[in-house]
Amino acid sequence: MSSTQIEQFITNMNSIQHENAKRVLADIYSDDIVFIDPVKTIKGLENLTTYFEDLYKSVTSCHFELTNNVPDNNRYSLEWIMLLQHKNISKNQEIELNGASFIEFKDNKVCYHRDYYDLGALVYERIPILGSVIKKVRHAI
C-alpha cells in the first residue's frame, strides 16, 4: 500500500453518509472485515454496513484529518482528528476528537480496522450532569 492509497482511504471515510454507506464501505472494506472500536466488535461487511448506517442516521457531518501515518508493509498506524456534528451530541455543535486507527490491507481492501478514541470525551462528558462529574474526576486524578 502507498501513502496515496491511505489518502484515498481517508477520502472515502470522509465521504460516508447515511445514504451512501453501503457503496462506500464496499469500496473500502473486504467482505470478511473485522472492525473494532470502543463500542463494539463487528465481523463482516454486511454487519459493518448496518452499524455505519445506524451511526450515520444522526450525523450532520463527519470529517477525519490524518495527522500521522506509520506504514508497516500492509499495516498502518494512523493518528487522526475527527470533526463531528451529531444531532444528539453537543446540540449538533462541531466537536473535535483525537484518535488512532490500526488498519491492515488484503487485496487492496481493509480486512482489519481497530479504532482507539476516548468514548467518555465523545459521549459521556457531553451529558450535562454526568459530564460535570466525569470532568471533576479526571481533574482530581
N, CA, C and O atoms as a DFTB+ gen file, in Angstrom:
564 C
 N C O
     1  1       0.842      -1.168       0.000
     2  2       0.000       0.000       0.000
     3  2       0.893       1.239       0.000
     4  3       2.012       1.210       0.513
     5  1       0.407       2.281      -0.557
     6  2       1.170       3.515      -0.633
     7  2       0.454       4.608       0.141
     8  3      -0.694       4.458       0.559
     9  1       1.173       5.717       0.319
    10  2       0.537       6.843       1.012
    11  2      -0.652       7.365       0.209
    12  3      -1.605       7.890       0.784
    13  1      -0.601       7.224      -1.111
    14  2      -1.741       7.626      -1.940
    15  2      -2.965       6.784      -1.599
    16  3      -4.080       7.304      -1.551
    17  1      -2.770       5.501      -1.365
    18  2      -3.894       4.636      -1.003
    19  2      -4.437       4.991       0.379
    20  3      -5.643       4.902       0.608
    21  1      -3.575       5.386       1.292
    22  2      -4.037       5.825       2.610
    23  2      -4.836       7.117       2.458
    24  3      -5.873       7.288       3.098
    25  1      -4.355       8.021       1.615
    26  2      -5.098       9.259       1.358
    27  2      -6.468       8.930       0.766
    28  3      -7.459       9.572       1.115
    29  1      -6.535       7.942      -0.123
    30  2      -7.811       7.537      -0.706
    31  2      -8.723       6.927       0.361
    32  3      -9.934       7.152       0.357
    33  1      -8.132       6.157       1.271
    34  2      -8.894       5.586       2.388
    35  2      -9.549       6.705       3.198
    36  3     -10.739       6.639       3.505
    37  1      -8.765       7.735       3.545
    38  2      -9.291       8.861       4.328
    39  2     -10.354       9.611       3.523
    40  3     -11.389       9.996       4.067
    41  1     -10.102       9.817       2.240
    42  2     -11.094      10.483       1.383
    43  2     -12.397       9.703       1.373
    44  3     -13.475      10.287       1.489
    45  1     -12.303       8.386       1.236
    46  2     -13.512       7.550       1.255
    47  2     -14.225       7.634       2.603
    48  3     -15.449       7.753       2.655
    49  1     -13.462       7.571       3.686
    50  2     -14.075       7.670       5.015
    51  2     -14.807       9.001       5.171
    52  3     -15.886       9.062       5.760
    53  1     -14.207      10.063       4.635
    54  2     -14.820      11.385       4.738
    55  2     -16.062      11.530       3.856
    56  3     -16.852      12.455       4.046
    57  1     -16.235      10.640       2.914
    58  2     -17.394      10.740       2.022
    59  2     -18.609       9.948       2.514
    60  3     -19.687      10.034       1.925
    61  1     -18.435       9.179       3.589
    62  2     -19.544       8.351       4.078
    63  2     -20.671       9.230       4.617
    64  3     -20.455      10.155       5.400
    65  1     -21.861       8.905       4.173
    66  2     -23.098       9.493       4.678
    67  2     -24.093       8.354       4.840
    68  3     -23.872       7.246       4.351
    69  1     -25.166       8.633       5.516
    70  2     -26.173       7.589       5.735
    71  2     -26.632       6.982       4.408
    72  3     -26.790       5.766       4.299
    73  1     -26.842       7.820       3.414
    74  2     -27.400       7.376       2.142
    75  2     -26.428       6.549       1.300
    76  3     -26.866       5.711       0.512
    77  1     -25.120       6.767       1.450
    78  2     -24.162       6.075       0.579
    79  2     -23.268       5.087       1.319
    80  3     -22.318       4.560       0.740
    81  1     -23.559       4.831       2.586
    82  2     -22.671       3.998       3.412
    83  2     -22.405       2.635       2.784
    84  3     -21.263       2.176       2.768
    85  1     -23.423       1.995       2.278
    86  2     -23.252       0.647       1.718
    87  2     -22.249       0.650       0.566
    88  3     -21.361      -0.201       0.514
    89  1     -22.386       1.589      -0.343
    90  2     -21.497       1.660      -1.510
    91  2     -20.065       2.016      -1.103
    92  3     -19.112       1.372      -1.542
    93  1     -19.922       3.037      -0.269
    94  2     -18.579       3.489       0.123
    95  2     -17.860       2.419       0.942
    96  3     -16.678       2.157       0.719
    97  1     -18.561       1.806       1.880
    98  2     -17.928       0.767       2.697
    99  2     -17.500      -0.422       1.844
   100  3     -16.456      -1.019       2.106
   101  1     -18.279      -0.772       0.836
   102  2     -17.903      -1.876      -0.060
   103  2     -16.643      -1.546      -0.851
   104  3     -15.894      -2.449      -1.224
   105  1     -16.403      -0.262      -1.111
   106  2     -15.180       0.152      -1.799
   107  2     -13.955       0.076      -0.889
   108  3     -12.834      -0.131      -1.356
   109  1     -14.181       0.245       0.402
   110  2     -13.085       0.325       1.373
   111  2     -12.729      -1.038       1.964
   112  3     -11.555      -1.399       2.041
   113  1     -13.747      -1.791       2.379
   114  2     -13.539      -2.966       3.222
   115  2     -13.772      -4.286       2.492
   116  3     -14.586      -4.376       1.574
   117  1     -13.032      -5.308       2.927
   118  2     -13.222      -6.661       2.409
   119  2     -14.492      -7.259       3.013
   120  3     -14.991      -6.782       4.032
   121  1     -15.001      -8.297       2.379
   122  2     -16.217      -8.955       2.875
   123  2     -16.030      -9.533       4.270
   124  3     -16.988      -9.643       5.036
   125  1     -14.781      -9.908       4.605
   126  2     -14.509     -10.531       5.903
   127  2     -13.886      -9.559       6.910
   128  3     -13.147      -9.974       7.802
   129  1     -14.186      -8.275       6.764
   130  2     -13.620      -7.242       7.633
   131  2     -13.873      -7.552       9.109
   132  3     -14.939      -8.033       9.489
   133  1     -12.866      -7.262       9.922
   134  2     -13.011      -7.251      11.380
   135  2     -12.806      -5.801      11.789
   136  3     -11.736      -5.231      11.579
   137  1     -13.835      -5.214      12.369
   138  2     -13.827      -3.811      12.772
   139  2     -14.064      -3.742      14.270
   140  3     -15.026      -4.310      14.788
   141  1     -13.171      -3.035      14.964
   142  2     -13.261      -2.927      16.420
   143  2     -13.167      -1.451      16.789
   144  3     -12.260      -0.750      16.342
   145  1     -14.095      -0.990      17.594
   146  2     -13.998       0.353      18.153
   147  2     -14.392       0.279      19.629
   148  3     -14.752      -0.796      20.108
   149  1     -14.333       1.388      20.356
   150  2     -14.655       1.322      21.781
   151  2     -16.083       0.875      22.090
   152  3     -16.390       0.544      23.235
   153  1     -16.947       0.861      21.095
   154  2     -18.333       0.469      21.322
   155  2     -18.547      -1.020      21.100
   156  3     -19.219      -1.673      21.898
   157  1     -17.983      -1.569      20.020
   158  2     -18.230      -2.982      19.724
   159  2     -17.240      -3.554      18.727
   160  3     -16.448      -2.835      18.117
   161  1     -17.310      -4.865      18.580
   162  2     -16.535      -5.607      17.584
   163  2     -17.512      -6.131      16.543
   164  3     -18.551      -6.702      16.874
   165  1     -17.160      -5.928      15.282
   166  2     -18.050      -6.306      14.188
   167  2     -17.269      -7.168      13.211
   168  3     -16.122      -6.866      12.881
   169  1     -17.894      -8.236      12.752
   170  2     -17.287      -9.112      11.754
   171  2     -18.183      -9.167      10.532
   172  3     -19.378      -9.444      10.630
   173  1     -17.587      -8.900       9.380
   174  2     -18.312      -8.992       8.122
   175  2     -18.802      -7.649       7.616
   176  3     -19.251      -6.800       8.386
   177  1     -18.705      -7.475       6.302
   178  2     -19.086      -6.221       5.668
   179  2     -20.566      -5.897       5.849
   180  3     -20.923      -4.736       6.054
   181  1     -21.417      -6.892       5.778
   182  2     -22.852      -6.641       5.934
   183  2     -23.162      -6.085       7.324
   184  3     -23.934      -5.136       7.455
   185  1     -22.564      -6.671       8.358
   186  2     -22.773      -6.187       9.732
   187  2     -22.181      -4.795       9.923
   188  3     -22.762      -3.954      10.609
   189  1     -21.020      -4.556       9.313
   190  2     -20.389      -3.238       9.417
   191  2     -21.252      -2.184       8.724
   192  3     -21.401      -1.071       9.228
   193  1     -21.812      -2.531       7.582
   194  2     -22.677      -1.602       6.865
   195  2     -23.889      -1.228       7.710
   196  3     -24.251      -0.054       7.784
   197  1     -24.511      -2.199       8.338
   198  2     -25.658      -1.929       9.221
   199  2     -25.250      -1.000      10.356
   200  3     -25.978      -0.064      10.687
   201  1     -24.090      -1.253      10.953
   202  2     -23.584      -0.433      12.059
   203  2     -23.385       1.017      11.610
   204  3     -23.832       1.945      12.285
   205  1     -22.715       1.209      10.472
   206  2     -22.457       2.561       9.983
   207  2     -23.746       3.262       9.572
   208  3     -23.907       4.454       9.834
   209  1     -24.658       2.550       8.940
   210  2     -25.931       3.171       8.559
   211  2     -26.671       3.658       9.796
   212  3     -27.259       4.740       9.773
   213  1     -26.653       2.885      10.870
   214  2     -27.287       3.311      12.124
   215  2     -26.555       4.514      12.725
   216  3     -27.193       5.466      13.175
   217  1     -25.215       4.473      12.732
   218  2     -24.432       5.581      13.279
   219  2     -24.690       6.882      12.534
   220  3     -24.849       7.941      13.141
   221  1     -24.729       6.788      11.221
   222  2     -24.802       7.994      10.400
   223  2     -26.214       8.560      10.252
   224  3     -26.382       9.598       9.612
   225  1     -27.215       7.924      10.812
   226  2     -28.576       8.477      10.767
   227  2     -28.643       9.857      11.409
   228  3     -29.391      10.719      10.949
   229  1     -27.870      10.070      12.463
   230  2     -27.916      11.330      13.203
   231  2     -26.680      12.201      12.998
   232  3     -26.518      13.212      13.681
   233  1     -25.818      11.826      12.075
   234  2     -24.608      12.609      11.818
   235  2     -24.918      13.706      10.802
   236  3     -25.420      13.440       9.710
   237  1     -24.610      14.938      11.183
   238  2     -24.747      16.063      10.267
   239  2     -23.513      16.154       9.388
   240  3     -23.616      16.351       8.177
   241  1     -22.341      16.008      10.001
   242  2     -21.092      15.949       9.233
   243  2     -20.033      15.230      10.050
   244  3     -20.039      15.266      11.281
   245  1     -19.129      14.581       9.342
   246  2     -18.025      13.871       9.978
   247  2     -16.831      13.950       9.040
   248  3     -16.917      13.565       7.874
   249  1     -15.727      14.447       9.553
   250  2     -14.534      14.632       8.736
   251  2     -13.303      14.212       9.544
   252  3     -13.155      14.582      10.709
   253  1     -12.436      13.445       8.913
   254  2     -11.200      12.999       9.552
   255  2     -10.017      13.732       8.940
   256  3      -9.885      13.818       7.719
   257  1      -9.157      14.258       9.808
   258  2      -7.898      14.858       9.373
   259  2      -6.780      13.936       9.837
   260  3      -6.592      13.733      11.036
   261  1      -6.050      13.387       8.897
   262  2      -4.940      12.495       9.213
   263  2      -3.761      13.328       9.698
   264  3      -3.304      14.233       9.001
   265  1      -3.266      13.015      10.911
   266  2      -2.153      13.771      11.475
   267  2      -0.848      12.977      11.472
   268  3       0.232      13.555      11.597
   269  1      -0.945      11.649      11.330
   270  2       0.262      10.824      11.277
   271  2      -0.087       9.493      10.624
   272  3      -1.199       8.985      10.769
   273  1       0.871       8.944       9.913
   274  2       0.671       7.699       9.176
   275  2       1.979       6.915       9.256
   276  3       3.000       7.343       8.718
   277  1       1.943       5.779       9.921
   278  2       3.143       4.955      10.065
   279  2       2.909       3.624       9.344
   280  3       2.144       2.783       9.817
   281  1       3.574       3.436       8.195
   282  2       3.384       2.197       7.433
   283  2       4.253       1.059       7.962
   284  3       5.344       1.279       8.487
   285  1       3.745      -0.154       7.813
   286  2       4.497      -1.368       8.135
   287  2       3.980      -2.472       7.218
   288  3       3.073      -3.219       7.585
   289  1       4.556      -2.569       6.032
   290  2       4.098      -3.490       4.980
   291  2       2.651      -3.199       4.623
   292  3       2.363      -2.119       4.107
   293  1       1.746      -4.102       4.872
   294  2       0.338      -3.887       4.534
   295  2      -0.483      -3.406       5.733
   296  3      -1.713      -3.412       5.688
   297  1       0.200      -2.987       6.806
   298  2      -0.452      -2.483       8.011
   299  2      -0.078      -1.017       8.209
   300  3       1.015      -0.579       7.850
   301  1      -1.003      -0.286       8.781
   302  2      -0.761       1.127       9.031
   303  2      -1.271       1.514      10.401
   304  3      -2.306       1.032      10.862
   305  1      -0.522       2.393      11.040
   306  2      -0.971       3.053      12.256
   307  2      -1.283       4.491      11.862
   308  3      -0.423       5.204      11.345
   309  1      -2.502       4.903      12.108
   310  2      -2.946       6.232      11.719
   311  2      -3.359       7.011      12.958
   312  3      -4.033       6.481      13.841
   313  1      -2.954       8.262      13.016
   314  2      -3.455       9.167      14.042
   315  2      -4.320      10.190      13.329
   316  3      -3.989      10.640      12.232
   317  1      -5.430      10.555      13.958
   318  2      -6.361      11.443      13.290
   319  2      -7.092      12.335      14.281
   320  3      -7.099      12.101      15.489
   321  1      -7.699      13.352      13.723
   322  2      -8.627      14.218      14.446
   323  2      -9.960      14.084      13.723
   324  3     -10.036      14.266      12.508
   325  1     -11.001      13.767      14.466
   326  2     -12.336      13.694      13.894
   327  2     -13.089      14.963      14.265
   328  3     -13.150      15.351      15.432
   329  1     -13.655      15.593      13.262
   330  2     -14.528      16.745      13.448
   331  2     -15.938      16.242      13.178
   332  3     -16.259      15.841      12.059
   333  1     -16.771      16.265      14.200
   334  2     -18.080      15.622      14.133
   335  2     -19.184      16.578      14.549
   336  3     -19.075      17.295      15.544
   337  1     -20.256      16.566      13.754
   338  2     -21.504      17.206      14.150
   339  2     -22.552      16.112      14.187
   340  3     -22.824      15.458      13.181
   341  1     -23.135      15.922      15.357
   342  2     -24.106      14.845      15.571
   343  2     -25.337      15.446      16.240
   344  3     -25.218      16.193      17.211
   345  1     -26.492      15.127      15.732
   346  2     -27.744      15.708      16.222
   347  2     -27.969      15.470      17.710
   348  3     -28.642      16.268      18.364
   349  1     -27.418      14.386      18.258
   350  2     -27.666      14.038      19.654
   351  2     -26.486      14.310      20.577
   352  3     -26.526      13.947      21.752
   353  1     -25.439      14.940      20.064
   354  2     -24.247      15.223      20.879
   355  2     -23.943      16.716      20.786
   356  3     -23.806      17.251      19.686
   357  1     -23.838      17.381      21.908
   358  2     -23.480      18.801      21.990
   359  2     -24.356      19.696      21.130
   360  3     -23.881      20.653      20.519
   361  1     -25.642      19.371      21.094
   362  2     -26.611      20.199      20.368
   363  2     -26.196      20.438      18.919
   364  3     -26.396      21.525      18.375
   365  1     -25.622      19.419      18.308
   366  2     -25.212      19.454      16.906
   367  2     -24.071      20.432      16.636
   368  3     -23.816      20.788      15.485
   369  1     -23.388      20.865      17.689
   370  2     -22.207      21.708      17.513
   371  2     -21.023      20.814      17.123
   372  3     -20.940      19.664      17.556
   373  1     -20.127      21.338      16.320
   374  2     -18.969      20.548      15.916
   375  2     -18.066      20.272      17.114
   376  3     -17.730      21.181      17.874
   377  1     -17.683      19.022      17.271
   378  2     -16.745      18.631      18.315
   379  2     -15.508      18.042      17.656
   380  3     -15.551      17.564      16.522
   381  1     -14.414      18.089      18.387
   382  2     -13.139      17.570      17.889
   383  2     -12.701      16.439      18.806
   384  3     -12.717      16.571      20.029
   385  1     -12.310      15.327      18.199
   386  2     -11.898      14.161      18.971
   387  2     -10.628      13.584      18.360
   388  3     -10.574      13.331      17.157
   389  1      -9.613      13.377      19.183
   390  2      -8.381      12.729      18.721
   391  2      -8.530      11.224      18.818
   392  3      -9.175      10.708      19.731
   393  1      -7.929      10.526      17.868
   394  2      -7.988       9.078      17.901
   395  2      -6.889       8.460      17.067
   396  3      -6.092       9.154      16.436
   397  1      -6.866       7.150      17.078
   398  2      -5.886       6.392      16.299
   399  2      -6.570       5.156      15.741
   400  3      -7.504       4.617      16.335
   401  1      -6.087       4.727      14.595
   402  2      -6.593       3.518      13.960
   403  2      -5.427       2.651      13.543
   404  3      -4.365       3.141      13.161
   405  1      -5.646       1.364      13.625
   406  2      -4.727       0.392      13.069
   407  2      -5.499      -0.327      11.979
   408  3      -6.555      -0.907      12.230
   409  1      -4.964      -0.286      10.766
   410  2      -5.655      -0.928       9.656
   411  2      -4.706      -1.855       8.922
   412  3      -3.498      -1.623       8.865
   413  1      -5.273      -2.901       8.367
   414  2      -4.499      -3.874       7.595
   415  2      -5.224      -4.112       6.272
   416  3      -6.441      -4.289       6.229
   417  1      -4.442      -4.110       5.201
   418  2      -4.992      -4.319       3.865
   419  2      -4.742      -5.741       3.386
   420  3      -3.724      -6.356       3.705
   421  1      -5.690      -6.242       2.618
   422  2      -5.553      -7.510       1.916
   423  2      -6.239      -7.310       0.569
   424  3      -7.410      -6.935       0.514
   425  1      -5.515      -7.559      -0.509
   426  2      -6.076      -7.385      -1.860
   427  2      -6.672      -5.991      -2.047
   428  3      -7.773      -5.843      -2.576
   429  1      -5.933      -4.970      -1.607
   430  2      -6.303      -3.560      -1.771
   431  2      -7.565      -3.130      -1.019
   432  3      -8.115      -2.064      -1.293
   433  1      -8.018      -3.942      -0.088
   434  2      -9.148      -3.553       0.758
   435  2      -8.762      -3.770       2.220
   436  3      -7.907      -4.597       2.537
   437  1      -9.401      -3.020       3.089
   438  2      -9.115      -3.143       4.515
   439  2      -9.810      -4.391       5.042
   440  3     -11.020      -4.562       4.890
   441  1      -9.003      -5.273       5.674
   442  2      -9.546      -6.511       6.249
   443  2      -9.588      -6.448       7.781
   444  3     -10.263      -7.253       8.422
   445  1      -8.860      -5.484       8.359
   446  2      -8.836      -5.304       9.816
   447  2      -8.767      -3.813      10.094
   448  3      -7.949      -3.103       9.509
   449  1      -9.621      -3.341      10.983
   450  2      -9.653      -1.916      11.331
   451  2     -10.003      -1.810      12.810
   452  3     -11.077      -2.226      13.243
   453  1      -9.072      -1.243      13.576
   454  2      -9.326      -1.041      15.011
   455  2      -9.134       0.428      15.341
   456  3      -8.085       1.010      15.065
   457  1     -10.164       1.018      15.935
   458  2     -10.131       2.421      16.331
   459  2      -9.956       2.556      17.828
   460  3     -10.521       1.799      18.617
   461  1      -9.153       3.548      18.197
   462  2      -8.982       3.917      19.600
   463  2      -9.332       5.396      19.743
   464  3      -8.774       6.246      19.048
   465  1     -10.255       5.691      20.643
   466  2     -10.584       7.063      20.986
   467  2     -11.256       7.052      22.354
   468  3     -11.687       6.007      22.843
   469  1     -11.336       8.213      22.950
   470  2     -11.902       8.352      24.290
   471  2     -13.423       8.464      24.182
   472  3     -13.952       9.531      23.873
   473  1     -14.115       7.365      24.435
   474  2     -15.576       7.347      24.362
   475  2     -16.183       8.319      25.373
   476  3     -17.223       8.921      25.108
   477  1     -15.541       8.472      26.523
   478  2     -16.025       9.418      27.531
   479  2     -15.999      10.846      27.010
   480  3     -16.941      11.608      27.229
   481  1     -14.917      11.213      26.317
   482  2     -14.818      12.558      25.758
   483  2     -15.830      12.769      24.639
   484  3     -16.305      13.886      24.435
   485  1     -16.156      11.720      23.925
   486  2     -17.115      11.823      22.824
   487  2     -18.550      11.914      23.326
   488  3     -19.326      12.742      22.849
   489  1     -18.902      11.070      24.282
   490  2     -20.308      10.968      24.676
   491  2     -20.543      11.407      26.115
   492  3     -21.258      12.379      26.358
   493  1     -19.954      10.709      27.056
   494  2     -20.316      10.871      28.459
   495  2     -20.054      12.275      28.994
   496  3     -20.854      12.791      29.774
   497  1     -18.953      12.901      28.592
   498  2     -18.646      14.242      29.090
   499  2     -19.595      15.289      28.522
   500  3     -19.616      16.424      28.998
   501  1     -20.372      14.929      27.522
   502  2     -21.275      15.884      26.881
   503  2     -22.705      15.785      27.405
   504  3     -23.589      16.511      26.951
   505  1     -22.929      14.887      28.361
   506  2     -24.227      14.796      29.029
   507  2     -24.157      15.759      30.215
   508  3     -23.274      15.615      31.061
   509  1     -25.064      16.738      30.302
   510  2     -24.915      17.846      31.259
   511  2     -24.440      17.477      32.658
   512  3     -23.348      17.905      33.032
   513  1     -25.166      16.730      33.443
   514  2     -24.765      16.450      34.826
   515  2     -23.636      15.439      34.871
   516  3     -22.652      15.642      35.582
   517  1     -23.764      14.357      34.125
   518  2     -22.732      13.321      34.105
   519  2     -21.400      13.882      33.613
   520  3     -20.345      13.521      34.135
   521  1     -21.442      14.755      32.623
   522  2     -20.223      15.358      32.089
   523  2     -19.457      16.142      33.130
   524  3     -18.230      16.074      33.191
   525  1     -20.180      16.887      33.948
   526  2     -19.533      17.662      35.016
   527  2     -18.838      16.752      36.012
   528  3     -17.726      17.042      36.453
   529  1     -19.485      15.658      36.366
   530  2     -18.898      14.705      37.310
   531  2     -17.637      14.077      36.711
   532  3     -16.604      14.007      37.377
   533  1     -17.716      13.629      35.479
   534  2     -16.563      12.987      34.833
   535  2     -15.387      13.956      34.739
   536  3     -14.247      13.572      35.004
   537  1     -15.652      15.202      34.367
   538  2     -14.580      16.193      34.269
   539  2     -13.927      16.440      35.625
   540  3     -12.708      16.592      35.705
   541  1     -14.730      16.484      36.698
   542  2     -14.172      16.681      38.038
   543  2     -13.303      15.490      38.430
   544  3     -12.232      15.669      39.009
   545  1     -13.750      14.291      38.122
   546  2     -12.976      13.089      38.441
   547  2     -11.655      13.102      37.667
   548  3     -10.607      12.795      38.236
   549  1     -11.691      13.449      36.393
   550  2     -10.462      13.490      35.577
   551  2      -9.456      14.474      36.154
   552  3      -8.257      14.197      36.176
   553  1      -9.941      15.632      36.625
   554  2      -9.039      16.639      37.158
   555  2      -8.521      16.261      38.544
   556  3      -7.460      16.731      38.954
   557  1      -9.241      15.435      39.254
   558  2      -8.821      15.024      40.600
   559  2      -7.744      13.963      40.567
   560  3      -6.995      13.800      41.530
   561  1      -7.663      13.242      39.466
   562  2      -6.700      12.125      39.373
   563  2      -5.341      12.643      38.984
   564  3      -4.397      11.863      38.854
